[in-house]
């Protein structure tokens, strides 16, 4: 759920260079001092003509390195152009206003707030624009097939970014990233058939996004390690250090540092977890399997990305069934959103609601989850911009009853954060129910064995009918498996940001720069 929107923007391929984020990670990961923040030319002046020629020449050299590192074929040269800071900023803002994913994100912001993943007063659009323009780096545009180089950044400082971005160029030549990265499932689902099509394909883009960025991260690191003779394949401890570090603790990314947990995790997911996934496939199957092989047969869910063994063993990815709720709801409610609550969503939600220990305990016990949101048809235009106009239900399945019980309790304990008025209704509650009356309608939480049902905003009789329909649907046949294509709410934010390329906003360097192991020379550290 959490990422559908942010991912889409990186598909344009922009990157915000991550070179300023060194503080917290560097202190923990290495004893050498952090390199200075010197990527820009003096006073931001354009680079010289000779520097521009050097930068243009380096594209072919680095492209050759990328091809050798990934075993992806160079089918043709990559177009390149030099652009100014103003050109980049204008294009980013224009793309933000025109992008379909951005419009979808504004719509789905309400769902994230209804779940409590964003605070009610948080303004997502201005925050993302600030994040978008915080610092720019070179980027590959897979629509124009062009790598864009920046005229105010020293060539040596752009080369590591080029290693990352030219990986996207070779991915594009191999599979056509525009086509490969699009699930083909768009818009609001109007009926039960389309509802379940959305569920079967919901995390597909999340998984493919992690593959694209994970592969580019491998090359980015290998480029930085090239003088040491080491690579990601034979330095497993390096990736572990990167994952253990806290990228938002450094002082060089103030906008990201104050971002809600949802945004921090969903923005970093394709880089950190994608890198770990690719390393696992690289170690088990070699470079052909980790690059061309994964592009040809990509994973289908955040579960597979977070558990590479599931991908390597072709384990089925469970997707819960959604019954036809339209006859019950459509007269009063318009369909608004439907999706999978994947393992990534659970990790974020459990940490936000119950803390890191709770997240670490619950996340491995996730065994499927779906949600459905609808908007009151009677809501005024002003009301439609507020969470009170929405009602949703969420069914989660867990690997054991204890985890289901813990999640139900954790979810219930955070309701006071979301509602200005809330009272528990014990009089109407049945043995397996917790019922609350809130300023946005009834809230019902029930647990049956390993399944937890949550309804927020629907009247109690409707919530009970929905719960029974959902439980009956799970019992009526085999659990669906993730299809060729999937999406989840935490990654919605990341996809929109990604399609404008901005999600590369420092993610690469945040994952790498301060975490090079002891074998990397100080000279290499300066390059990073």
Secondary structure, 3 states (H helix, E strand, C coil): CEEHHHHCEHHHCCECCCCCCCHHHHHHHCCCCCCCCCCECHHHCCCCHHHHHHHHHHHHHHHHHHHHHHCCCCCCCCEEEEECHHHHHHHHHHHHHHCHHHHHHHHHHHHHHHHCCCCCCCCHHHHHHHHHCCCCECEEECCCCEEEEECCECHHHHHHHHHHHHHHHHHHHHHCHHHHCCCCCCCCCCCHHHHHHHHHCCCHHHHHHHHHHHHHHHHHHHHHCHHHCCCHHHCHHHHHHHHHCCHHHCCCCHHHHCCCHHHHHHHHHHHHHHHHHHHHHHHHHCHHHHHHHHHHCCCCCHHHHHCHHHHHCCCCCEECCCCCCHHHHCCCEEEEEEEECCHHHHHHHHHHHHCHHHHHHHHCCEEEEEEEEEEECCCCCCHHHCHHHEEEEEEEEECCHHHHHHHHHHHHHCHHHHCCCEEECCCCCCCCEEEEEECCEEEEEEEECCEEEEEECCCHHHHHHHHHHHHHHHHCCCCEECCCCCCEEHHHHHHHHHHCCHHHCCHHHHHHHHHCCCCCCHHHHHHC
